[in-house]
């Protein structure tokens, strides 16, 4: 699902890092080696149909590489 984040991500927290991430080999191969973390937070997102909803997001992040592969896990409204 394509996600456009509208506004800041709130309540961001890390829930997995390094070897705890199942996808670590794929992330290193595609984006480069880094200190990878899997994070979650809450933000308003704009869907393809233009609707704006509040959702829980999960994504991967590494310093020097950035935030990648955002996924909507559930809608909160």
C-alpha positions in Angstrom: 0.0 0.0 0.0 1.4 3.4 -0.9 1.6 5.7 2.1 2.1 9.4 2.2 2.7 10.6 5.7 0.9 13.8 6.6 2.5 15.5 9.7 4.9 14.1 12.3 5.2 10.5 13.5 4.2 10.4 17.1 5.0 7.8 19.8 7.9 6.3 17.7 9.6 3.4 19.4 12.1 0.7 18.4 10.9 -2.8 18.9 13.7 -4.8 17.1 17.3 -4.1 16.1 20.3 -5.9 14.6 19.9 -9.7 14.5 16.4 -9.5 16.0 15.2 -8.3 12.5 14.3 -11.3 10.3 14.9 -9.2 7.1 18.4 -8.0 8.1 20.2 -9.8 5.2 17.8 -8.4 2.6 18.1 -4.9 4.0 21.9 -5.1 4.0 21.9 -6.4 0.4 19.4 -3.8 -1.0 20.2 -0.6 0.9 23.6 -1.3 2.4 25.1 -2.2 5.7 23.9 -0.1 8.6 22.7 -0.3 12.2 19.1 -1.3 11.3 16.2 -0.9 13.6 12.5 -1.8 13.1 10.3 0.9 14.5 6.7 1.7 14.9 4.7 4.9 15.5 1.4 6.7 14.9 0.8 9.2 12.1 -1.9 10.6 9.8 -1.5 9.1 6.3 -3.1 10.0 3.0 -4.4 7.0 1.1 -4.5 6.6 -2.7 -8.1 7.8 -2.8 -7.2 11.0 -1.0 -8.7 10.0 2.4 -6.6 11.0 5.4 -6.6 8.5 8.3 -4.7 8.0 11.6 -2.7 4.7 11.4 -0.1 2.7 13.2 3.0 2.5 11.0 6.0 0.1 11.0 9.2 0.8 9.1 12.9 0.1 8.9 15.5 2.7 9.8 19.3 3.0 9.8 21.4 6.1 10.4 23.0 7.4 7.3 20.4 5.6 5.2 17.1 6.8 6.5 13.5 5.6 7.0 12.4 2.9 4.5 9.5 0.6 3.7 6.6 2.1 5.6 3.7 -0.3 6.2 0.3 0.4 7.6 -0.4 -2.1 10.4 -3.8 -0.9 11.4 -6.1 2.1 11.3 -6.8 3.9 14.6 -9.9 5.8 13.7 
